[in-house]
Amino acid sequence: MKEIFDLLVVGGGINGVAIARDAAGRGLKVLLCEKGDLASATSSASSKLVHGGLRYLEHGDFRLVRESLAEREVLLRMAPYLVRPMRFVLPQGPGSRPRWLVHLGLFLYDRLGGARSLPGAQSLDLRRDPLGAPLRAPGAGFVYADCRVDDARLTVTTARDAAERGALILTRTELVAARRNGEGWRATLHGPDGTPREVTARILVNAAGPWVVDVLHLAGLGTHAALRLVKGSHIVVPRLYPGDHAYLLQNDDRRIVFVIPFEREFSLIGTTELPFSGDPATAQVTEAEVVYLCDAVARWFVAPSRAADVVWRYAGVRPLYEDRARTAAAVTRDYVFDLDVAGAPALSIFGGKLTTHRRLAEHALARLAAYLPEIGRSWTAASHLPGGEDESAALMAELRRDYPFLMADTAERLAQSYGSDARRILGNARRSEDLGRDFGHGFSEAELAWLVEREWAATAEDVLWRRSKLGLVMTPSEAQEIAAYLARVTHGSGSPAAAASAPAGQTAYR
Ligand SMILES: Cc1cc2nc3c(=O)[nH]c(=O)nc-3n(C[C@H](O)[C@H](O)[C@H](O)COP(=O)(O)OP(=O)(O)OC[C@H]3O[C@@H](n4cnc5c(N)ncnc54)[C@H](O)[C@@H]3O)c2cc1C
């Protein structure tokens, strides 16, 4: 008998996997296809923050800020190991927004979004406060709380939960055609080896991010909504200062540049915002953007920041809903749905943020509920992602107690990457040899097997630059060993040899 899915979700970025997870948890039969790896596009190229978006207040995006702040609380509970609080220092200097305006913004930020577990904003005298130490000319400032997140791991873990609830997740599987027929949508997918596969679904969900309009065309649909593509670039440099707090720098062009502690030894600096046209897969960080970000940091920090220090760089393209704003920075980050019901329904998603993905999925399913009479109730607000039941600080201590052979930084990395599922990877191991081969930096064969078997990893890039950031510290030969291992276990279905180099346009391994 032919299989009919309730939903065919196109796109394995955060929005697609969130809709797949929510829908599968409500008893729907879901198929998600992703043409590359999960999170291989915008959802691994973000600033990696779960935040209200203080600067969106300037553009009057109150709905979005309110929803994002409320979601920050939900996500902190849902995956405490992936979404972790962080303090943001906002120094004031020549050319900054007036102090009263920043004060007002933070006042609102503290009050929008309902109950909160994070501390409120405070004024600072950065000449005296240790948080001013890394700054060139410390003066007045503020500190407030938001959260960091591992964007790619959030996406992959959400996909895992969707799969555990019954969704079929097909990576390296592209939607190449879709047409309405009597039963719904008849779609052609091309799998990893190019073999076509015909599937039928009652509803098409187009979560293709920057490719949302291309997928509309593939499905023979038009739209009233328009997309504005805005490229954002980040660079990674050796740590600029000690401590676990970030800085929010007001640049002289009124743009904001984040400096965020990243992966123990590094600082993440971003982002630029430039209009983009062309294939989003080709977006790269230009030398001019590197100079712009380094200059922004040099203006504020004592530590030098030079283009030559950049160890990694990545660019992503925001798929924003076109609201005719004048500048790229002013375009709304809010999401908009385009529902076509001139036949079997097709729902397309424009815009959105990592922070609002869960709520976006709820809203998307509310829009589709009229066409899915058997749909269950919303359930994700009180849920946990896999591994998210325990406090991560306690978990780290338990891992060190129960697996004393682990190095401290490996225990920390495992706890922050997998939450309580770290125990499932480590199993009954009593010594490091029990975890199989060590590929370097505490990355074991047991962990690699988990990534392949449970997280759809197929290439060294999937492993070293998305599901972990070990690409930052591994040598080319260590990366090559991982690529060779993957080639053996996946029978060459990925392209591990090619993937052993850093992703296009990025600085390679040390
Ligand atoms: C520079 C930058 C910084 C950001 N920082 C933050 C931040 O700090 N916090 C925050 O909350 N948000 C942030 N965002 C926003 C957030 O990253 C995006 O809104 C979000 O990742 C978009 O997810 P998506 O699922 O819509 O798109 P994507 O992640 O791009 O996913 C779409 C997927 O669809 C797939 N696809 C396309 N066509 C097909 C097809 N025909 N068949 C199968 N698959 C297909 C693609 O391969 C892709 O993986 C940032 C964005 C950028 C660019």
The ligand as an SDF file (V2000), in Angstrom:
LIG
                    3D

 53 58  0  0  0  0  0  0  0  0999 V2000
   24.5320   35.9490   10.6370 C   0  0  0  0  0  0  0  0  0  0  0  0
   23.3140   35.4680   11.3450 C   0  0  0  0  0  0  0  0  0  0  0  0
   23.2410   35.5430   12.7230 C   0  0  0  0  0  0  0  0  0  0  0  0
   22.0990   35.0840   13.3810 C   0  0  0  0  0  0  0  0  0  0  0  0
   22.0860   35.0750   14.7390 N   0  0  0  0  0  0  0  0  0  0  0  0
   21.0050   34.6210   15.4040 C   0  0  0  0  0  0  0  0  0  0  0  0
   21.0340   34.5390   16.8150 C   0  0  0  0  0  0  0  0  0  0  0  0
   22.0380   34.7950   17.4640 O   0  0  0  0  0  0  0  0  0  0  0  0
   19.9030   34.1180   17.4320 N   0  0  0  0  0  0  0  0  0  0  0  0
   18.7770   33.7720   16.7550 C   0  0  0  0  0  0  0  0  0  0  0  0
   17.7810   33.4560   17.3900 O   0  0  0  0  0  0  0  0  0  0  0  0
   18.7450   33.7770   15.3900 N   0  0  0  0  0  0  0  0  0  0  0  0
   19.8410   34.1880   14.7100 C   0  0  0  0  0  0  0  0  0  0  0  0
   19.8620   34.1900   13.3430 N   0  0  0  0  0  0  0  0  0  0  0  0
   18.6760   33.7310   12.6310 C   0  0  0  0  0  0  0  0  0  0  0  0
   18.6280   32.2220   12.5060 C   0  0  0  0  0  0  0  0  0  0  0  0
   19.9030   31.6790   12.3370 O   0  0  0  0  0  0  0  0  0  0  0  0
   17.7540   31.8560   11.3020 C   0  0  0  0  0  0  0  0  0  0  0  0
   16.5390   32.5300   11.3800 O   0  0  0  0  0  0  0  0  0  0  0  0
   17.4460   30.3680   11.2570 C   0  0  0  0  0  0  0  0  0  0  0  0
   18.6230   29.6110   11.3530 O   0  0  0  0  0  0  0  0  0  0  0  0
   16.7170   30.0480    9.9580 C   0  0  0  0  0  0  0  0  0  0  0  0
   16.4450   28.6830    9.9640 O   0  0  0  0  0  0  0  0  0  0  0  0
   15.6780   28.0160    8.7570 P   0  0  0  0  0  0  0  0  0  0  0  0
   15.3500   26.6400    9.1930 O   0  0  0  0  0  0  0  0  0  0  0  0
   14.5390   28.8840    8.3460 O   0  0  0  0  0  0  0  0  0  0  0  0
   16.6990   28.0670    7.5410 O   0  0  0  0  0  0  0  0  0  0  0  0
   18.0140   27.1810    7.2450 P   0  0  0  0  0  0  0  0  0  0  0  0
   18.7830   26.8810    8.4570 O   0  0  0  0  0  0  0  0  0  0  0  0
   18.7350   27.8710    6.1490 O   0  0  0  0  0  0  0  0  0  0  0  0
   17.4040   25.8180    6.7350 O   0  0  0  0  0  0  0  0  0  0  0  0
   16.8060   25.6640    5.4800 C   0  0  0  0  0  0  0  0  0  0  0  0
   17.2390   24.3120    4.9500 C   0  0  0  0  0  0  0  0  0  0  0  0
   16.4770   23.9850    3.7950 O   0  0  0  0  0  0  0  0  0  0  0  0
   17.2940   23.1550    2.9870 C   0  0  0  0  0  0  0  0  0  0  0  0
   16.7290   23.1300    1.6410 N   0  0  0  0  0  0  0  0  0  0  0  0
   16.5850   24.1690    0.7880 C   0  0  0  0  0  0  0  0  0  0  0  0
   16.0240   23.7600   -0.3620 N   0  0  0  0  0  0  0  0  0  0  0  0
   15.7930   22.4250   -0.2440 C   0  0  0  0  0  0  0  0  0  0  0  0
   15.2300   21.4250   -1.1010 C   0  0  0  0  0  0  0  0  0  0  0  0
   14.8000   21.7160   -2.3230 N   0  0  0  0  0  0  0  0  0  0  0  0
   15.1510   20.1450   -0.6450 N   0  0  0  0  0  0  0  0  0  0  0  0
   15.5860   19.8210    0.6040 C   0  0  0  0  0  0  0  0  0  0  0  0
   16.1400   20.7360    1.4490 N   0  0  0  0  0  0  0  0  0  0  0  0
   16.2320   22.0210    1.0350 C   0  0  0  0  0  0  0  0  0  0  0  0
   18.6590   23.8140    3.0760 C   0  0  0  0  0  0  0  0  0  0  0  0
   19.7090   22.9320    2.7400 O   0  0  0  0  0  0  0  0  0  0  0  0
   18.7000   24.2770    4.5250 C   0  0  0  0  0  0  0  0  0  0  0  0
   19.4220   23.3850    5.3610 O   0  0  0  0  0  0  0  0  0  0  0  0
   21.0020   34.5920   12.6500 C   0  0  0  0  0  0  0  0  0  0  0  0
   21.0830   34.5030   11.2590 C   0  0  0  0  0  0  0  0  0  0  0  0
   22.2450   34.9120   10.6110 C   0  0  0  0  0  0  0  0  0  0  0  0
   22.3570   34.7660    9.1370 C   0  0  0  0  0  0  0  0  0  0  0  0
  1  2  1  0
  2  3  1  0
  2 52  2  0
  3  4  2  0
  4  5  1  0
  4 50  1  0
  5  6  2  0
  6  7  1  0
  6 13  1  0
  7  8  2  0
  7  9  1  0
  9 10  1  0
 10 11  2  0
 10 12  1  0
 12 13  2  0
 13 14  1  0
 14 15  1  0
 14 50  1  0
 15 16  1  0
 16 17  1  0
 16 18  1  0
 18 19  1  0
 18 20  1  0
 20 21  1  0
 20 22  1  0
 22 23  1  0
 23 24  1  0
 24 25  2  0
 24 26  1  0
 24 27  1  0
 27 28  1  0
 28 29  2  0
 28 30  1  0
 28 31  1  0
 31 32  1  0
 32 33  1  0
 33 34  1  0
 33 48  1  0
 34 35  1  0
 35 36  1  0
 35 46  1  0
 36 37  1  0
 36 45  1  0
 37 38  2  0
 38 39  1  0
 39 40  1  0
 39 45  2  0
 40 41  1  0
 40 42  2  0
 42 43  1  0
 43 44  2  0
 44 45  1  0
 46 47  1  0
 46 48  1  0
 48 49  1  0
 50 51  2  0
 51 52  1  0
 52 53  1  0
M  END
$$$$
